[in-house]
């Protein structure tokens, strides 16, 4: 598979799409080359978007965090899975519904901005949004959510399950951690065990590799796009499904030695290797 340089990406594509974790940052700072890359794109006015499955931060919060890491990324350059909640709530007529949100305060604000009525784990809810693995007592909240799900199913009451961030793991400076997708899988497995005859007990997934976030990027940035990410199963496969070129960065989840179940257009070792 081919490698590629930043100059070639700039020349060949109208807008560059970057994953965040494992490409530009890890959980405690910027990766080598990320600051120089963003400064270069800002200086020449090259369009780019941070296309992230994160649903734990408002765009303004994420931008401030990037700034602390030395990455001058403004809020309008960030397209997150959490931002897709507004269209999802409108399409599924969820405005005003009681929503339990697993995530920090910004996750709850994203749901409130989308039109949901945010409630606590002790309350009854009609919508469950698993946004992040942080911001709440993990085991206690999962137990309470599962109990309410089972009670509503036993009473034949409606439920709507949303997973903005389908990622199962994410890279940390010290290794890896689980994220929202793994928590949703635990709940799905528990529901399938208790209700084996019900086939629709699954979360609706919004982020990569699913099409919604890529379609949103195409609507915002028409022209030739390229997705630069570190995961074959999310960044690369999702981009390919929407006709978007892809670059696998081997500094995060997928190493160069991994069997390639999806074949990216280009492979690079790290963002620093682009420069």
N, C-alpha and C positions, 0 to 999 in steps of 0.2 A: 504493500500500500504506500501511496505517496506521502511525502511530507510537504509542508507549505510554510511560507514566511508571511509575516504581517503585511509586507508590501504587496504580496500577491493576493492576500485576502482583501485588502483595501481596493485593489484594482478590479478584482473579479466580482465583488458582491456589493450591493447597495447598502445593506445594513448587516452588521455583525451582531449575533445573539450569543450572549455568554451565560453559561451556568455560573453560579456563585461558588458554592462549597466544592472544594477539590480542584477548582480552576483558578479563581481569583483569591479566595480566602480559605482558611480553616476556622475553627471555632474561636481562636484567640488572636488572629491577625491576618495580614495579607501574605499571600504566597510570593516567592521571588519573581520579579518581573511585572507583577500586577500593577503597581503604581506607575511604572514607566509606560506600560501599555495604555492605561486610562489617560494619562497626561498627554500622550501622543495623539490619541483619538480626539480628545477635547481640543487640542491645539489646532488640528487640521480640520475640525468640524465634521468628522466622519460619523454618520449615524450609527448608534449601537443601542442595544437594550440588554439589561440584566434579566434573563428569563429564568426565574427561580421558583421552585416548588414551595418555598417558604410561605407559611400562613400564620406566622407568629409576630409579624411586624407590619405596621403601616409603612407606606412608602417613605414618609418623612422620617420615621424611626430608623428604617433600614439605611437611608441616605446618611443620616447622622452617624450611624455605626461605621459605614464605609469611610466616611470622612475621618473618623478616629483612627482607622487603619491606614490612612494616607491615600485613600482612593477617592478622588473628587467626582463622585457619581451623584448627580442631582436626582430628586424624586421622580421626575418625569422620564428618567431613563430606566426605571425599575418596573417590570411587569411580573407580578407575583401570582401564585395560585390563589392566594387569599383575595386578591382583587377581583377574581372571577366570581366571587360569591354574589355580587350584586346582580349580574345577569342571570345567575342560576336561580336566585330567589324570585326574580321577576318571571322567569320562564315557567317555574313550577308553582307559582302563586303561593309563596311561603311568607309574604309580608304579614307581619303581626303574629306569626306562629311562635309558640314558646320553644326556645332553643337552649339546650345545654351545650356549652362550648368547652371542649377540652383544649386548653391553651392559656397563654398569659393574657394580660389586659388588652393588648393590641388585637389579639385574636377575637376577643369578645367585642371590641370596637368594630372590627371588620364585619362581624355578623350584624351588629346593631346598625351600621351604615347600610347594610344590604336590606334592612327592613325587618330583621328578626327581633323578637322580644327575648332578651337574654335572661335566663333563670339560673338558679343554683342546682347543685347535684341533689339537694334534698327535695326539690320541686318536681312536679310532673312536667314532662316535656313532650312535644310532638316532633321535634327535629333534634338530631344529635349531630354535632359538627366536631369531628376529631381533627383539630388544627395543628397540635404540637404535643410534644412529650413533656413540656415544662409548664410551670405556672399553676400547678394544682397538686394536691396529695395524690400520687399516682394510683396506688392500689385501692385506696378508699373510694376515689372518684370512679374508677373503672367498675368496682363492685356496685356502687350506687347506680351507675348508668345501666349496667347489665340487669340489675333488679327491676328498674323501671321499664326497660325494653321487654323483659319477660312478662311483667304485669300487663303492659299494654297489648302484647300479642295474645295473652290468655283471654283478655277482654275484647279481642278483635277490634282494637282501636288503631287508627292510622299512625304510621311512623315514616320518617324520611331521614335517611342516613347519608351524610356528606363527608367526604375525605378530600379536602383541598390538596393536601400533600401526600401522594402515594409512596414516597420514598420509605424504604425499610430501614436503611442505615445511612449514616453520613460520616465523612472523615473528620477526625479531631486531631489536634496536634499530637496527642498521645496514642492514637489508634483510631477506633471507630465507636459510634454510639447508635442506639436504635432511635427511630423517630416515629412520626404519627402513623405511617403505613403499617408498622409492626403492631401498634396498639389496635388499629382497626382489624387486623387479621385475627388477633386474639378474640375480639368481640364477635367477629363473623364465625370463627370456629366454635365458640361457645353456643351461639344461636343455632348453628347447624346441628350441633349435638343434641340440643333440647328440642328443636323443631325440624327433624330431618325431612319432613314432607313439604316444607315451604322453601321454594327455590329462589325467592326474591329478597332474601335477608342478606343483602350486601350493600356496601357503601358505594355511592356514586363518586367516582374519582375524577377530579378536575385537572390536576397538574400533569406534567410530563410523565409517561409518554402519551397521554390522552390528547385528543386533537384540540380541545377548547383553548388551551394556552397558546398553541402554535397558530391557530386561526386568529386569536386576538393580536398576536404579533404581526401577522400578515395584514390585518386590517389597519393597524397603526403604522406599518412601514411597508408599503407596497414596493415591489421590485424583487430583485434577487437577494435572498437571505441565506445565511449560513449559520448553523448552530454549532457552537464550540463548547463541548461538555466532556465530563469525565465518566459517564455511565452509558454503557451500550444499551441497557434495557429502558432507559428513560430518555436521555438526551438524543442519542443516535437513532434508536428505533422510532421515537416520536417524530423527529424531524423527517425521517425518510417517509413516514406515513402521510406527511403533508407536503411532500415534494420539495423539501428543503435540504440543501447540501449540509454536510456534517463534517466536523473535525473532532476526533477523539483525543483528549488530553490525558496522558497516562500518569497523572500526578495525584489522582483521587481514588475512586472506587475500582475502576477497571485498569489493571496493569497491562503492560504490553504483552506479557506472557499468557494472558487469559485467552481461552478459546473465543473467537469472534463469532457470536451468534447473529449479529448484525454487522455488516461491513461498512464502516464509515468511508467517506471519500478521501479523507486524509487522516494521518496519525502523527501526533507530536508528543514529545516527552513531557513538556511543561509549557506554561505561558512564557517563561524566560526563553525557551527555545524559539519562540516566534520572533524575538527581537533581534 
